[in-house]
Amino acid sequence: MANHKSAIKRIGQSEKRRAYNRVYRSRTRTFVKRARTLQAGKDLNAAAAAAVEAIVELDKAVSKGVLHKNNAARRKSRLMKALNAARAK
């Protein structure tokens, strides 16, 4: 347990930041999962729309500092690669 006042404050700040980041991380995972599920199905128009929504959410997470920009770029790339592969079939 923290003994210094500054350490106690840092624990509180970290907890607050963790809760804040968790919201955005969870949202991005939800949107990416929705996009992947639709890509596995038949409706590719809905899958493309879901992929765009997921990309927007990933960009929001980057702007909030929750995700690193390269991490989001990798996820977006893989998402679009999977969509294009589904379209090719």
Order of alpha helices (4+ residues) and beta strands (2+ residues): alpha-alpha-alpha
